[in-house]
Amino acid sequence: MESEQWNHDQHSEEIEAMCRSKAEEFRLLGYEYVTSKDIWDCISRNYDKDGMPPLHKLVNDIYSLKANSYMTYLTLAAYRGLN
């Protein structure tokens, strides 16, 4: 059976499209200034310790991101001075 590991560069366009889709969803909900980079920054902070997850988990993390979780991330980032 093939390994679940994947090459980030190989899938970067697809990941960007998923993040762009999620940002558009948030804009429809009234969060006007969300970008795909913002979505990626929010999602990828969870991968600092363990590295990139399998592709199916990454897709799930992007598409299951809730606006409330994103706003919590922004709030904590503002308190830490990261944003």
PDB file of N, CA, C and O in Angstrom:
ATOM      1  N   MET A   1       0.846  -1.174   0.000  1.00  0.00           N
ATOM      2  CA  MET A   1       0.000   0.000   0.000  1.00  0.00           C
ATOM      3  C   MET A   1       0.891   1.238   0.000  1.00  0.00           C
ATOM      4  O   MET A   1       1.905   1.291   0.697  1.00  0.00           O
ATOM      5  N   GLU A   2       0.494   2.237  -0.799  1.00  0.00           N
ATOM      6  CA  GLU A   2       1.278   3.455  -0.902  1.00  0.00           C
ATOM      7  C   GLU A   2       1.167   4.289   0.350  1.00  0.00           C
ATOM      8  O   GLU A   2       0.147   4.267   1.039  1.00  0.00           O
ATOM      9  N   SER A   3       2.195   5.008   0.633  1.00  0.00           N
ATOM     10  CA  SER A   3       2.223   5.883   1.800  1.00  0.00           C
ATOM     11  C   SER A   3       1.242   7.041   1.626  1.00  0.00           C
ATOM     12  O   SER A   3       0.944   7.462   0.508  1.00  0.00           O
ATOM     13  N   GLU A   4       0.752   7.541   2.747  1.00  0.00           N
ATOM     14  CA  GLU A   4      -0.166   8.680   2.732  1.00  0.00           C
ATOM     15  C   GLU A   4       0.579  10.000   2.573  1.00  0.00           C
ATOM     16  O   GLU A   4      -0.050  11.052   2.462  1.00  0.00           O
ATOM     17  N   GLN A   5       1.908   9.959   2.560  1.00  0.00           N
ATOM     18  CA  GLN A   5       2.681  11.186   2.429  1.00  0.00           C
ATOM     19  C   GLN A   5       2.488  11.771   1.037  1.00  0.00           C
ATOM     20  O   GLN A   5       2.255  11.048   0.068  1.00  0.00           O
ATOM     21  N   TRP A   6       2.587  13.077   0.958  1.00  0.00           N
ATOM     22  CA  TRP A   6       2.389  13.745  -0.318  1.00  0.00           C
ATOM     23  C   TRP A   6       3.310  14.939  -0.409  1.00  0.00           C
ATOM     24  O   TRP A   6       3.835  15.419   0.596  1.00  0.00           O
ATOM     25  N   ASN A   7       3.496  15.402  -1.603  1.00  0.00           N
ATOM     26  CA  ASN A   7       4.383  16.524  -1.874  1.00  0.00           C
ATOM     27  C   ASN A   7       3.563  17.803  -1.885  1.00  0.00           C
ATOM     28  O   ASN A   7       2.656  17.951  -2.704  1.00  0.00           O
ATOM     29  N   HIS A   8       3.877  18.740  -0.973  1.00  0.00           N
ATOM     30  CA  HIS A   8       3.127  19.993  -0.874  1.00  0.00           C
ATOM     31  C   HIS A   8       3.153  20.750  -2.197  1.00  0.00           C
ATOM     32  O   HIS A   8       2.126  21.286  -2.615  1.00  0.00           O
ATOM     33  N   ASP A   9       4.306  20.806  -2.866  1.00  0.00           N
ATOM     34  CA  ASP A   9       4.405  21.529  -4.134  1.00  0.00           C
ATOM     35  C   ASP A   9       3.494  20.921  -5.189  1.00  0.00           C
ATOM     36  O   ASP A   9       2.908  21.640  -5.998  1.00  0.00           O
ATOM     37  N   GLN A  10       3.376  19.620  -5.180  1.00  0.00           N
ATOM     38  CA  GLN A  10       2.559  18.908  -6.163  1.00  0.00           C
ATOM     39  C   GLN A  10       1.086  19.285  -6.028  1.00  0.00           C
ATOM     40  O   GLN A  10       0.367  19.338  -7.025  1.00  0.00           O
ATOM     41  N   HIS A  11       0.640  19.542  -4.819  1.00  0.00           N
ATOM     42  CA  HIS A  11      -0.770  19.816  -4.569  1.00  0.00           C
ATOM     43  C   HIS A  11      -1.039  21.268  -4.197  1.00  0.00           C
ATOM     44  O   HIS A  11      -2.147  21.593  -3.770  1.00  0.00           O
ATOM     45  N   SER A  12      -0.061  22.142  -4.347  1.00  0.00           N
ATOM     46  CA  SER A  12      -0.227  23.516  -3.870  1.00  0.00           C
ATOM     47  C   SER A  12      -1.357  24.255  -4.580  1.00  0.00           C
ATOM     48  O   SER A  12      -2.050  25.058  -3.956  1.00  0.00           O
ATOM     49  N   GLU A  13      -1.555  24.000  -5.864  1.00  0.00           N
ATOM     50  CA  GLU A  13      -2.642  24.655  -6.583  1.00  0.00           C
ATOM     51  C   GLU A  13      -4.002  24.205  -6.052  1.00  0.00           C
ATOM     52  O   GLU A  13      -4.917  25.015  -5.903  1.00  0.00           O
ATOM     53  N   GLU A  14      -4.126  22.913  -5.769  1.00  0.00           N
ATOM     54  CA  GLU A  14      -5.380  22.401  -5.234  1.00  0.00           C
ATOM     55  C   GLU A  14      -5.643  22.935  -3.829  1.00  0.00           C
ATOM     56  O   GLU A  14      -6.775  23.281  -3.490  1.00  0.00           O
ATOM     57  N   ILE A  15      -4.596  22.998  -3.019  1.00  0.00           N
ATOM     58  CA  ILE A  15      -4.732  23.530  -1.663  1.00  0.00           C
ATOM     59  C   ILE A  15      -5.130  24.998  -1.725  1.00  0.00           C
ATOM     60  O   ILE A  15      -6.006  25.440  -0.982  1.00  0.00           O
ATOM     61  N   GLU A  16      -4.493  25.745  -2.602  1.00  0.00           N
ATOM     62  CA  GLU A  16      -4.834  27.156  -2.778  1.00  0.00           C
ATOM     63  C   GLU A  16      -6.297  27.304  -3.196  1.00  0.00           C
ATOM     64  O   GLU A  16      -6.993  28.187  -2.694  1.00  0.00           O
ATOM     65  N   ALA A  17      -6.764  26.465  -4.094  1.00  0.00           N
ATOM     66  CA  ALA A  17      -8.164  26.527  -4.537  1.00  0.00           C
ATOM     67  C   ALA A  17      -9.120  26.213  -3.387  1.00  0.00           C
ATOM     68  O   ALA A  17     -10.172  26.841  -3.271  1.00  0.00           O
ATOM     69  N   MET A  18      -8.768  25.251  -2.541  1.00  0.00           N
ATOM     70  CA  MET A  18      -9.611  24.929  -1.388  1.00  0.00           C
ATOM     71  C   MET A  18      -9.664  26.097  -0.409  1.00  0.00           C
ATOM     72  O   MET A  18     -10.732  26.433   0.102  1.00  0.00           O
ATOM     73  N   CYS A  19      -8.517  26.712  -0.149  1.00  0.00           N
ATOM     74  CA  CYS A  19      -8.469  27.856   0.767  1.00  0.00           C
ATOM     75  C   CYS A  19      -9.239  29.037   0.178  1.00  0.00           C
ATOM     76  O   CYS A  19      -9.924  29.759   0.903  1.00  0.00           O
ATOM     77  N   ARG A  20      -9.127  29.228  -1.120  1.00  0.00           N
ATOM     78  CA  ARG A  20      -9.866  30.298  -1.790  1.00  0.00           C
ATOM     79  C   ARG A  20     -11.374  30.061  -1.679  1.00  0.00           C
ATOM     80  O   ARG A  20     -12.139  30.999  -1.454  1.00  0.00           O
ATOM     81  N   SER A  21     -11.793  28.816  -1.836  1.00  0.00           N
ATOM     82  CA  SER A  21     -13.197  28.458  -1.706  1.00  0.00           C
ATOM     83  C   SER A  21     -13.716  28.737  -0.298  1.00  0.00           C
ATOM     84  O   SER A  21     -14.811  29.274  -0.132  1.00  0.00           O
ATOM     85  N   LYS A  22     -12.934  28.376   0.710  1.00  0.00           N
ATOM     86  CA  LYS A  22     -13.328  28.611   2.105  1.00  0.00           C
ATOM     87  C   LYS A  22     -13.374  30.111   2.388  1.00  0.00           C
ATOM     88  O   LYS A  22     -14.272  30.570   3.095  1.00  0.00           O
ATOM     89  N   ALA A  23     -12.433  30.880   1.857  1.00  0.00           N
ATOM     90  CA  ALA A  23     -12.442  32.336   2.047  1.00  0.00           C
ATOM     91  C   ALA A  23     -13.690  32.944   1.406  1.00  0.00           C
ATOM     92  O   ALA A  23     -14.301  33.847   1.979  1.00  0.00           O
ATOM     93  N   GLU A  24     -14.071  32.459   0.228  1.00  0.00           N
ATOM     94  CA  GLU A  24     -15.293  32.938  -0.419  1.00  0.00           C
ATOM     95  C   GLU A  24     -16.519  32.616   0.431  1.00  0.00           C
ATOM     96  O   GLU A  24     -17.432  33.434   0.546  1.00  0.00           O
ATOM     97  N   GLU A  25     -16.537  31.440   1.018  1.00  0.00           N
ATOM     98  CA  GLU A  25     -17.638  31.063   1.905  1.00  0.00           C
ATOM     99  C   GLU A  25     -17.733  32.045   3.076  1.00  0.00           C
ATOM    100  O   GLU A  25     -18.825  32.502   3.414  1.00  0.00           O
ATOM    101  N   PHE A  26     -16.609  32.366   3.685  1.00  0.00           N
ATOM    102  CA  PHE A  26     -16.603  33.297   4.811  1.00  0.00           C
ATOM    103  C   PHE A  26     -17.052  34.690   4.371  1.00  0.00           C
ATOM    104  O   PHE A  26     -17.747  35.382   5.114  1.00  0.00           O
ATOM    105  N   ARG A  27     -16.657  35.101   3.162  1.00  0.00           N
ATOM    106  CA  ARG A  27     -17.100  36.409   2.657  1.00  0.00           C
ATOM    107  C   ARG A  27     -18.612  36.430   2.477  1.00  0.00           C
ATOM    108  O   ARG A  27     -19.249  37.454   2.724  1.00  0.00           O
ATOM    109  N   LEU A  28     -19.191  35.320   2.052  1.00  0.00           N
ATOM    110  CA  LEU A  28     -20.648  35.235   1.931  1.00  0.00           C
ATOM    111  C   LEU A  28     -21.330  35.338   3.293  1.00  0.00           C
ATOM    112  O   LEU A  28     -22.479  35.769   3.388  1.00  0.00           O
ATOM    113  N   LEU A  29     -20.621  34.944   4.335  1.00  0.00           N
ATOM    114  CA  LEU A  29     -21.155  35.026   5.691  1.00  0.00           C
ATOM    115  C   LEU A  29     -20.925  36.404   6.320  1.00  0.00           C
ATOM    116  O   LEU A  29     -21.332  36.645   7.456  1.00  0.00           O
ATOM    117  N   GLY A  30     -20.274  37.302   5.582  1.00  0.00           N
ATOM    118  CA  GLY A  30     -20.076  38.661   6.072  1.00  0.00           C
ATOM    119  C   GLY A  30     -18.669  38.998   6.505  1.00  0.00           C
ATOM    120  O   GLY A  30     -18.413  40.132   6.911  1.00  0.00           O
ATOM    121  N   TYR A  31     -17.760  38.071   6.435  1.00  0.00           N
ATOM    122  CA  TYR A  31     -16.357  38.334   6.784  1.00  0.00           C
ATOM    123  C   TYR A  31     -15.643  38.787   5.514  1.00  0.00           C
ATOM    124  O   TYR A  31     -15.043  37.982   4.802  1.00  0.00           O
ATOM    125  N   GLU A  32     -15.721  40.105   5.242  1.00  0.00           N
ATOM    126  CA  GLU A  32     -15.327  40.656   3.948  1.00  0.00           C
ATOM    127  C   GLU A  32     -13.857  40.512   3.587  1.00  0.00           C
ATOM    128  O   GLU A  32     -13.519  40.374   2.411  1.00  0.00           O
ATOM    129  N   TYR A  33     -12.993  40.542   4.568  1.00  0.00           N
ATOM    130  CA  TYR A  33     -11.569  40.676   4.273  1.00  0.00           C
ATOM    131  C   TYR A  33     -10.770  39.388   4.408  1.00  0.00           C
ATOM    132  O   TYR A  33      -9.544  39.440   4.505  1.00  0.00           O
ATOM    133  N   VAL A  34     -11.413  38.263   4.416  1.00  0.00           N
ATOM    134  CA  VAL A  34     -10.719  36.979   4.536  1.00  0.00           C
ATOM    135  C   VAL A  34     -10.108  36.611   3.196  1.00  0.00           C
ATOM    136  O   VAL A  34     -10.764  36.700   2.159  1.00  0.00           O
ATOM    137  N   THR A  35      -8.853  36.198   3.223  1.00  0.00           N
ATOM    138  CA  THR A  35      -8.175  35.751   2.000  1.00  0.00           C
ATOM    139  C   THR A  35      -7.807  34.274   2.129  1.00  0.00           C
ATOM    140  O   THR A  35      -7.876  33.695   3.213  1.00  0.00           O
ATOM    141  N   SER A  36      -7.425  33.692   1.031  1.00  0.00           N
ATOM    142  CA  SER A  36      -7.001  32.293   1.057  1.00  0.00           C
ATOM    143  C   SER A  36      -5.749  32.131   1.917  1.00  0.00           C
ATOM    144  O   SER A  36      -5.573  31.099   2.565  1.00  0.00           O
ATOM    145  N   LYS A  37      -4.883  33.139   1.929  1.00  0.00           N
ATOM    146  CA  LYS A  37      -3.686  33.076   2.776  1.00  0.00           C
ATOM    147  C   LYS A  37      -4.077  33.073   4.250  1.00  0.00           C
ATOM    148  O   LYS A  37      -3.471  32.364   5.054  1.00  0.00           O
ATOM    149  N   ASP A  38      -5.084  33.862   4.605  1.00  0.00           N
ATOM    150  CA  ASP A  38      -5.571  33.869   5.991  1.00  0.00           C
ATOM    151  C   ASP A  38      -6.066  32.489   6.399  1.00  0.00           C
ATOM    152  O   ASP A  38      -5.788  32.018   7.502  1.00  0.00           O
ATOM    153  N   ILE A  39      -6.795  31.853   5.508  1.00  0.00           N
ATOM    154  CA  ILE A  39      -7.310  30.509   5.791  1.00  0.00           C
ATOM    155  C   ILE A  39      -6.145  29.549   5.969  1.00  0.00           C
ATOM    156  O   ILE A  39      -6.128  28.758   6.911  1.00  0.00           O
ATOM    157  N   TRP A  40      -5.170  29.616   5.067  1.00  0.00           N
ATOM    158  CA  TRP A  40      -4.023  28.713   5.160  1.00  0.00           C
ATOM    159  C   TRP A  40      -3.244  28.950   6.456  1.00  0.00           C
ATOM    160  O   TRP A  40      -2.831  27.996   7.115  1.00  0.00           O
ATOM    161  N   ASP A  41      -3.044  30.218   6.820  1.00  0.00           N
ATOM    162  CA  ASP A  41      -2.326  30.528   8.063  1.00  0.00           C
ATOM    163  C   ASP A  41      -3.051  29.945   9.273  1.00  0.00           C
ATOM    164  O   ASP A  41      -2.422  29.412  10.187  1.00  0.00           O
ATOM    165  N   CYS A  42      -4.361  30.050   9.268  1.00  0.00           N
ATOM    166  CA  CYS A  42      -5.161  29.518  10.376  1.00  0.00           C
ATOM    167  C   CYS A  42      -5.056  27.994  10.446  1.00  0.00           C
ATOM    168  O   CYS A  42      -4.874  27.430  11.526  1.00  0.00           O
ATOM    169  N   ILE A  43      -5.167  27.343   9.316  1.00  0.00           N
ATOM    170  CA  ILE A  43      -5.123  25.874   9.269  1.00  0.00           C
ATOM    171  C   ILE A  43      -3.713  25.359   9.559  1.00  0.00           C
ATOM    172  O   ILE A  43      -3.539  24.427  10.344  1.00  0.00           O
ATOM    173  N   SER A  44      -2.727  25.956   8.936  1.00  0.00           N
ATOM    174  CA  SER A  44      -1.363  25.410   9.002  1.00  0.00           C
ATOM    175  C   SER A  44      -0.701  25.590  10.359  1.00  0.00           C
ATOM    176  O   SER A  44       0.296  24.925  10.639  1.00  0.00           O
ATOM    177  N   ARG A  45      -1.220  26.466  11.206  1.00  0.00           N
ATOM    178  CA  ARG A  45      -0.618  26.638  12.533  1.00  0.00           C
ATOM    179  C   ARG A  45      -0.672  25.340  13.328  1.00  0.00           C
ATOM    180  O   ARG A  45       0.146  25.125  14.222  1.00  0.00           O
ATOM    181  N   ASN A  46      -1.624  24.479  13.010  1.00  0.00           N
ATOM    182  CA  ASN A  46      -1.758  23.195  13.697  1.00  0.00           C
ATOM    183  C   ASN A  46      -0.698  22.184  13.276  1.00  0.00           C
ATOM    184  O   ASN A  46      -0.544  21.143  13.913  1.00  0.00           O
ATOM    185  N   TYR A  47       0.027  22.483  12.216  1.00  0.00           N
ATOM    186  CA  TYR A  47       0.990  21.527  11.679  1.00  0.00           C
ATOM    187  C   TYR A  47       2.423  21.855  12.059  1.00  0.00           C
ATOM    188  O   TYR A  47       3.348  21.175  11.615  1.00  0.00           O
ATOM    189  N   ASP A  48       2.622  22.878  12.867  1.00  0.00           N
ATOM    190  CA  ASP A  48       3.978  23.283  13.240  1.00  0.00           C
ATOM    191  C   ASP A  48       4.722  22.190  14.000  1.00  0.00           C
ATOM    192  O   ASP A  48       5.913  21.980  13.771  1.00  0.00           O
ATOM    193  N   LYS A  49       4.039  21.500  14.893  1.00  0.00           N
ATOM    194  CA  LYS A  49       4.699  20.489  15.726  1.00  0.00           C
ATOM    195  C   LYS A  49       4.873  19.159  15.010  1.00  0.00           C
ATOM    196  O   LYS A  49       5.949  18.562  15.062  1.00  0.00           O
ATOM    197  N   ASP A  50       3.835  18.694  14.349  1.00  0.00           N
ATOM    198  CA  ASP A  50       3.850  17.342  13.777  1.00  0.00           C
ATOM    199  C   ASP A  50       4.139  17.306  12.284  1.00  0.00           C
ATOM    200  O   ASP A  50       4.288  16.222  11.719  1.00  0.00           O
ATOM    201  N   GLY A  51       4.220  18.438  11.642  1.00  0.00           N
ATOM    202  CA  GLY A  51       4.440  18.459  10.206  1.00  0.00           C
ATOM    203  C   GLY A  51       3.133  18.301   9.448  1.00  0.00           C
ATOM    204  O   GLY A  51       2.056  18.224  10.041  1.00  0.00           O
ATOM    205  N   MET A  52       3.245  18.255   8.142  1.00  0.00           N
ATOM    206  CA  MET A  52       2.061  18.167   7.291  1.00  0.00           C
ATOM    207  C   MET A  52       1.342  16.835   7.498  1.00  0.00           C
ATOM    208  O   MET A  52       1.976  15.782   7.565  1.00  0.00           O
ATOM    209  N   PRO A  53       0.021  16.892   7.597  1.00  0.00           N
ATOM    210  CA  PRO A  53      -0.761  15.668   7.776  1.00  0.00           C
ATOM    211  C   PRO A  53      -1.001  14.999   6.426  1.00  0.00           C
ATOM    212  O   PRO A  53      -0.616  15.541   5.390  1.00  0.00           O
ATOM    213  N   PRO A  54      -1.629  13.836   6.431  1.00  0.00           N
ATOM    214  CA  PRO A  54      -2.035  13.227   5.163  1.00  0.00           C
ATOM    215  C   PRO A  54      -2.992  14.172   4.431  1.00  0.00           C
ATOM    216  O   PRO A  54      -3.686  14.976   5.054  1.00  0.00           O
ATOM    217  N   LEU A  55      -3.016  14.065   3.135  1.00  0.00           N
ATOM    218  CA  LEU A  55      -3.803  14.966   2.304  1.00  0.00           C
ATOM    219  C   LEU A  55      -5.281  14.960   2.686  1.00  0.00           C
ATOM    220  O   LEU A  55      -5.912  16.016   2.701  1.00  0.00           O
ATOM    221  N   HIS A  56      -5.840  13.803   2.993  1.00  0.00           N
ATOM    222  CA  HIS A  56      -7.263  13.757   3.324  1.00  0.00           C
ATOM    223  C   HIS A  56      -7.563  14.539   4.604  1.00  0.00           C
ATOM    224  O   HIS A  56      -8.641  15.123   4.721  1.00  0.00           O
ATOM    225  N   LYS A  57      -6.645  14.563   5.554  1.00  0.00           N
ATOM    226  CA  LYS A  57      -6.850  15.333   6.783  1.00  0.00           C
ATOM    227  C   LYS A  57      -6.743  16.823   6.490  1.00  0.00           C
ATOM    228  O   LYS A  57      -7.508  17.619   7.033  1.00  0.00           O
ATOM    229  N   LEU A  58      -5.817  17.197   5.650  1.00  0.00           N
ATOM    230  CA  LEU A  58      -5.656  18.595   5.273  1.00  0.00           C
ATOM    231  C   LEU A  58      -6.923  19.116   4.597  1.00  0.00           C
ATOM    232  O   LEU A  58      -7.397  20.205   4.919  1.00  0.00           O
ATOM    233  N   VAL A  59      -7.466  18.348   3.673  1.00  0.00           N
ATOM    234  CA  VAL A  59      -8.705  18.733   2.994  1.00  0.00           C
ATOM    235  C   VAL A  59      -9.836  18.879   4.006  1.00  0.00           C
ATOM    236  O   VAL A  59     -10.596  19.846   3.959  1.00  0.00           O
ATOM    237  N   ASN A  60      -9.945  17.919   4.920  1.00  0.00           N
ATOM    238  CA  ASN A  60     -10.977  17.985   5.952  1.00  0.00           C
ATOM    239  C   ASN A  60     -10.793  19.218   6.839  1.00  0.00           C
ATOM    240  O   ASN A  60     -11.769  19.891   7.172  1.00  0.00           O
ATOM    241  N   ASP A  61      -9.564  19.515   7.219  1.00  0.00           N
ATOM    242  CA  ASP A  61      -9.304  20.666   8.077  1.00  0.00           C
ATOM    243  C   ASP A  61      -9.727  21.974   7.401  1.00  0.00           C
ATOM    244  O   ASP A  61     -10.297  22.854   8.047  1.00  0.00           O
ATOM    245  N   ILE A  62      -9.450  22.095   6.124  1.00  0.00           N
ATOM    246  CA  ILE A  62      -9.812  23.316   5.400  1.00  0.00           C
ATOM    247  C   ILE A  62     -11.329  23.434   5.284  1.00  0.00           C
ATOM    248  O   ILE A  62     -11.905  24.462   5.640  1.00  0.00           O
ATOM    249  N   TYR A  63     -11.967  22.392   4.790  1.00  0.00           N
ATOM    250  CA  TYR A  63     -13.404  22.490   4.533  1.00  0.00           C
ATOM    251  C   TYR A  63     -14.262  22.456   5.788  1.00  0.00           C
ATOM    252  O   TYR A  63     -15.418  22.878   5.744  1.00  0.00           O
ATOM    253  N   SER A  64     -13.736  21.971   6.899  1.00  0.00           N
ATOM    254  CA  SER A  64     -14.531  21.942   8.124  1.00  0.00           C
ATOM    255  C   SER A  64     -14.255  23.136   9.034  1.00  0.00           C
ATOM    256  O   SER A  64     -14.833  23.229  10.117  1.00  0.00           O
ATOM    257  N   LEU A  65     -13.381  24.050   8.610  1.00  0.00           N
ATOM    258  CA  LEU A  65     -13.081  25.235   9.408  1.00  0.00           C
ATOM    259  C   LEU A  65     -14.345  26.077   9.566  1.00  0.00           C
ATOM    260  O   LEU A  65     -14.998  26.424   8.582  1.00  0.00           O
ATOM    261  N   LYS A  66     -14.675  26.395  10.790  1.00  0.00           N
ATOM    262  CA  LYS A  66     -15.845  27.207  11.099  1.00  0.00           C
ATOM    263  C   LYS A  66     -15.410  28.660  11.306  1.00  0.00           C
ATOM    264  O   LYS A  66     -14.281  28.936  11.712  1.00  0.00           O
ATOM    265  N   ALA A  67     -16.326  29.571  11.019  1.00  0.00           N
ATOM    266  CA  ALA A  67     -16.031  30.995  11.174  1.00  0.00           C
ATOM    267  C   ALA A  67     -15.651  31.315  12.617  1.00  0.00           C
ATOM    268  O   ALA A  67     -14.771  32.142  12.858  1.00  0.00           O
ATOM    269  N   ASN A  68     -16.302  30.672  13.565  1.00  0.00           N
ATOM    270  CA  ASN A  68     -15.995  30.899  14.972  1.00  0.00           C
ATOM    271  C   ASN A  68     -14.537  30.515  15.290  1.00  0.00           C
ATOM    272  O   ASN A  68     -13.847  31.243  16.003  1.00  0.00           O
ATOM    273  N   SER A  69     -14.086  29.406  14.776  1.00  0.00           N
ATOM    274  CA  SER A  69     -12.696  28.982  14.993  1.00  0.00           C
ATOM    275  C   SER A  69     -11.720  29.954  14.343  1.00  0.00           C
ATOM    276  O   SER A  69     -10.666  30.262  14.900  1.00  0.00           O
ATOM    277  N   TYR A  70     -12.082  30.427  13.164  1.00  0.00           N
ATOM    278  CA  TYR A  70     -11.230  31.393  12.477  1.00  0.00           C
ATOM    279  C   TYR A  70     -11.138  32.694  13.269  1.00  0.00           C
ATOM    280  O   TYR A  70     -10.054  33.262  13.401  1.00  0.00           O
ATOM    281  N   MET A  71     -12.260  33.168  13.795  1.00  0.00           N
ATOM    282  CA  MET A  71     -12.266  34.402  14.573  1.00  0.00           C
ATOM    283  C   MET A  71     -11.477  34.237  15.872  1.00  0.00           C
ATOM    284  O   MET A  71     -10.801  35.169  16.309  1.00  0.00           O
ATOM    285  N   THR A  72     -11.559  33.064  16.488  1.00  0.00           N
ATOM    286  CA  THR A  72     -10.759  32.790  17.682  1.00  0.00           C
ATOM    287  C   THR A  72      -9.274  32.849  17.336  1.00  0.00           C
ATOM    288  O   THR A  72      -8.483  33.424  18.084  1.00  0.00           O
ATOM    289  N   TYR A  73      -8.897  32.258  16.210  1.00  0.00           N
ATOM    290  CA  TYR A  73      -7.513  32.308  15.748  1.00  0.00           C
ATOM    291  C   TYR A  73      -7.061  33.759  15.579  1.00  0.00           C
ATOM    292  O   TYR A  73      -5.972  34.120  16.025  1.00  0.00           O
ATOM    293  N   LEU A  74      -7.888  34.596  14.936  1.00  0.00           N
ATOM    294  CA  LEU A  74      -7.525  35.999  14.724  1.00  0.00           C
ATOM    295  C   LEU A  74      -7.376  36.748  16.050  1.00  0.00           C
ATOM    296  O   LEU A  74      -6.463  37.556  16.218  1.00  0.00           O
ATOM    297  N   THR A  75      -8.268  36.474  16.970  1.00  0.00           N
ATOM    298  CA  THR A  75      -8.216  37.129  18.275  1.00  0.00           C
ATOM    299  C   THR A  75      -6.927  36.764  19.018  1.00  0.00           C
ATOM    300  O   THR A  75      -6.235  37.633  19.548  1.00  0.00           O
ATOM    301  N   LEU A  76      -6.621  35.475  19.047  1.00  0.00           N
ATOM    302  CA  LEU A  76      -5.396  35.038  19.717  1.00  0.00           C
ATOM    303  C   LEU A  76      -4.154  35.583  19.025  1.00  0.00           C
ATOM    304  O   LEU A  76      -3.186  35.961  19.685  1.00  0.00           O
ATOM    305  N   ALA A  77      -4.181  35.624  17.702  1.00  0.00           N
ATOM    306  CA  ALA A  77      -3.050  36.165  16.954  1.00  0.00           C
ATOM    307  C   ALA A  77      -2.866  37.647  17.265  1.00  0.00           C
ATOM    308  O   ALA A  77      -1.735  38.121  17.371  1.00  0.00           O
ATOM    309  N   ALA A  78      -3.963  38.378  17.411  1.00  0.00           N
ATOM    310  CA  ALA A  78      -3.870  39.806  17.740  1.00  0.00           C
ATOM    311  C   ALA A  78      -3.294  39.991  19.138  1.00  0.00           C
ATOM    312  O   ALA A  78      -2.469  40.878  19.353  1.00  0.00           O
ATOM    313  N   TYR A  79      -3.714  39.173  20.078  1.00  0.00           N
ATOM    314  CA  TYR A  79      -3.175  39.257  21.432  1.00  0.00           C
ATOM    315  C   TYR A  79      -1.687  38.927  21.466  1.00  0.00           C
ATOM    316  O   TYR A  79      -0.930  39.508  22.244  1.00  0.00           O
ATOM    317  N   ARG A  80      -1.283  38.005  20.630  1.00  0.00           N
ATOM    318  CA  ARG A  80       0.133  37.597  20.601  1.00  0.00           C
ATOM    319  C   ARG A  80       0.966  38.523  19.733  1.00  0.00           C
ATOM    320  O   ARG A  80       2.195  38.460  19.758  1.00  0.00           O
ATOM    321  N   GLY A  81       0.308  39.382  18.969  1.00  0.00           N
ATOM    322  CA  GLY A  81       1.023  40.293  18.083  1.00  0.00           C
ATOM    323  C   GLY A  81       1.483  39.635  16.808  1.00  0.00           C
ATOM    324  O   GLY A  81       2.416  40.117  16.165  1.00  0.00           O
ATOM    325  N   LEU A  82       0.842  38.534  16.424  1.00  0.00           N
ATOM    326  CA  LEU A  82       1.240  37.820  15.214  1.00  0.00           C
ATOM    327  C   LEU A  82       0.562  38.372  13.976  1.00  0.00           C
ATOM    328  O   LEU A  82       1.030  38.127  12.864  1.00  0.00           O
ATOM    329  N   ASN A  83      -0.488  39.085  14.131  1.00  0.00           N
ATOM    330  CA  ASN A  83      -1.260  39.536  12.988  1.00  0.00           C
ATOM    331  C   ASN A  83      -1.189  41.026  12.827  1.00  0.00           C
ATOM    332  O   ASN A  83      -1.789  41.577  11.904  1.00  0.00           O
TER     333      ASN A  83
END
